[in-house]
Amino acid sequence: MTASLGGRESIEQDMDVTRERLSQNIDQLVHRVSPKTIASRQVQAVKDYFVDPQGAPRTDHILTIVGGVTGVVVVIVVLRKMVS
């Protein structure tokens, strides 16, 4: 019967350790999927795209975006003039 009690205690300890680990994993997941965390990650990604590690603007990326926006505006203006 003593061996049975030792086995039971061991199983209970394993369950406690597993429960604690699962709790930590759930807390990490909740943090990772919270809207505030997602938003801050996205803001950082945009900053990383437009600013290099030294803090200088990445003109190649900025000019690419400006060129694309300008192209879309030109297409819209031309299409409106063609329609009217």
C-alpha positions as CSV (number, residue, x, y, z in Angstrom):
1,M,0.0,0.0,0.0
2,T,2.9,2.3,0.6
3,A,4.1,2.0,-2.9
4,S,0.6,2.8,-4.1
5,L,0.6,6.0,-2.0
6,G,4.1,7.0,-3.3
7,G,2.9,6.4,-6.9
8,R,-0.2,8.5,-6.2
9,E,1.8,11.4,-4.7
10,S,4.1,11.2,-7.7
11,I,1.2,11.4,-10.1
12,E,-0.3,14.3,-8.2
13,Q,3.0,16.2,-8.3
14,D,3.2,15.5,-12.1
15,M,-0.3,16.8,-12.5
16,D,0.5,19.9,-10.5
17,V,3.6,20.6,-12.6
18,T,1.7,20.0,-15.8
19,R,-1.2,22.3,-14.6
20,E,1.3,25.1,-13.8
21,R,3.0,24.8,-17.1
22,L,-0.4,24.8,-18.9
23,S,-1.4,27.9,-17.0
24,Q,1.8,29.7,-18.0
25,N,1.3,28.7,-21.7
26,I,-2.3,30.0,-21.6
27,D,-1.2,33.3,-20.0
28,Q,1.5,33.6,-22.8
29,L,-1.1,32.9,-25.5
30,V,-3.6,35.4,-24.0
31,H,-0.8,38.1,-24.0
32,R,0.2,37.3,-27.6
33,V,-3.3,37.6,-29.0
34,S,-4.4,40.6,-27.0
35,P,-5.4,43.5,-29.3
36,K,-2.9,45.8,-27.6
37,T,0.0,43.4,-28.1
38,I,-1.0,42.8,-31.8
39,A,-1.2,46.6,-32.4
40,S,2.2,47.3,-30.9
41,R,3.8,44.5,-33.0
42,Q,2.2,46.0,-36.1
43,V,3.3,49.5,-35.2
44,Q,6.9,48.2,-34.7
45,A,6.8,46.4,-38.0
46,V,5.8,49.6,-39.8
47,K,8.5,51.5,-38.0
48,D,11.1,48.9,-38.9
49,Y,10.0,49.1,-42.6
50,F,10.4,52.9,-42.8
51,V,13.3,53.5,-40.4
52,D,16.6,51.7,-40.3
53,P,18.3,50.6,-37.0
54,Q,20.3,53.8,-36.8
55,G,17.1,55.9,-36.9
56,A,17.5,57.2,-40.4
57,P,14.5,57.0,-42.8
58,R,14.6,54.3,-45.5
59,T,14.1,56.4,-48.5
60,D,13.9,53.5,-50.9
61,H,10.9,52.1,-49.0
62,I,9.3,55.6,-48.6
63,L,9.7,56.4,-52.3
64,T,8.2,53.1,-53.3
65,I,5.1,53.8,-51.3
66,V,4.9,57.4,-52.5
67,G,5.3,56.2,-56.1
68,G,2.5,53.7,-55.7
69,V,0.1,56.2,-54.1
70,T,0.9,58.7,-56.8
71,G,0.3,56.1,-59.5
72,V,-3.1,55.2,-58.0
73,V,-4.1,58.9,-57.8
74,V,-3.1,59.5,-61.5
75,V,-5.1,56.5,-62.6
76,I,-8.2,57.7,-60.7
77,V,-7.8,61.2,-62.2
78,V,-7.4,59.9,-65.7
79,L,-10.4,57.6,-65.4
80,R,-12.6,60.4,-64.0
81,K,-11.6,62.6,-66.9
82,M,-12.4,59.8,-69.4
83,V,-15.8,59.2,-67.9
84,S,-16.9,62.8,-67.8
